[in-house]
């Protein structure tokens, strides 16, 4: 295993995790309330699109790292479930940063 490449992939996954988590928070706490309270559905459209793209990127990067670097299936599954829970991607980002320092 090339440690430099592994670190690079972990950093990328940490960034995607953070952005995916932020997009979810913005969608839930800003865009959705504005849609219903002030009749502004445009923000949901664009933030929702960005969140969807980041969600897909998260999944692909998780699978790429998980299978390329032979992570345990339970770890892949846990991080996959974290993509569905608000604020959990921030925990995944923290785990990736910890793993980067351990490699």
C-alpha positions in Angstrom: 0.0 0.0 0.0 1.3 3.4 -1.0 0.9 5.5 2.2 1.0 8.8 0.4 -1.8 7.8 -2.0 -3.8 6.4 0.9 -3.4 9.6 2.8 -4.5 11.6 -0.3 -7.6 9.5 -0.6 -8.4 9.8 3.1 -8.0 13.6 2.8 -10.4 13.7 -0.1 -12.9 11.6 1.7 -12.7 13.8 4.8 -13.3 16.9 2.6 -16.3 15.2 0.9 -17.7 14.2 4.3 -17.5 17.7 5.6 -19.1 19.2 2.5 -21.8 16.5 2.4 -22.6 17.2 6.0 -22.7 21.0 5.5 -24.9 20.7 2.5 -27.3 18.5 4.5 -27.4 21.0 7.4 -27.9 23.9 5.0 -30.7 22.0 3.3 -32.5 21.1 6.6 -31.9 24.2 8.6 -31.9 27.0 6.0 -33.3 26.0 2.6 -36.3 24.0 3.8 -37.5 26.6 6.4 -37.2 29.3 3.7 -39.2 27.3 1.3 -42.1 26.9 3.6 -41.9 30.1 5.7 -41.2 32.5 2.9 -42.2 30.6 -0.2 -38.7 30.5 -1.6 -38.3 27.0 -3.2 -35.3 28.0 -5.4 -32.8 27.5 -2.6 -34.0 23.9 -2.0 -33.6 23.2 -5.7 -29.9 24.3 -5.8 -28.8 23.2 -2.3 -30.6 19.9 -2.9 -28.8 19.4 -6.2 -25.5 20.1 -4.5 -26.3 17.8 -1.6 -27.3 15.0 -4.0 -24.0 15.4 -6.0 -22.0 15.3 -2.7 -24.0 12.4 -1.4 -23.1 10.4 -4.6 -19.4 11.5 -4.4 -19.4 10.4 -0.7 -20.7 7.0 -1.7 -18.3 6.5 -4.5 -15.3 7.6 -2.5 -16.3 5.4 0.4 -16.6 2.4 -1.9 -13.3 3.2 -3.7 -11.3 3.5 -0.5 -13.1 0.7 1.2 -12.4 -1.9 -1.5 -9.1 -0.6 -2.7 -7.6 -0.5 0.8 -9.5 -3.6 2.0 -11.4 -2.0 4.9 -13.7 -4.3 6.9 -17.2 -4.5 5.6 -18.5 -3.3 9.0 -16.5 -0.1 8.6 -17.8 0.5 5.1 -21.3 -0.1 6.3 -21.0 2.2 9.3 -19.7 5.1 7.2 -22.4 4.4 4.6 -25.1 4.7 7.3 -23.4 7.9 8.5 -24.2 9.5 5.2 -27.9 9.2 6.0 -27.8 10.7 9.5 -27.6 14.5 10.0 -24.2 15.6 11.5 -22.8 12.0 11.3 -20.6 13.0 8.2 -18.7 15.4 10.5 -17.9 12.4 12.8 -16.6 10.5 9.7 -14.5 13.5 8.7 -13.0 13.4 12.2 -12.3 9.7 11.9 -10.6 10.2 8.6 -8.3 12.9 10.0 -7.4 10.6 12.9 -6.6 7.8 10.4 -4.5 10.1 8.3 -2.3 10.8 11.4 -2.0 7.1 12.2 -0.9 6.0 8.7 
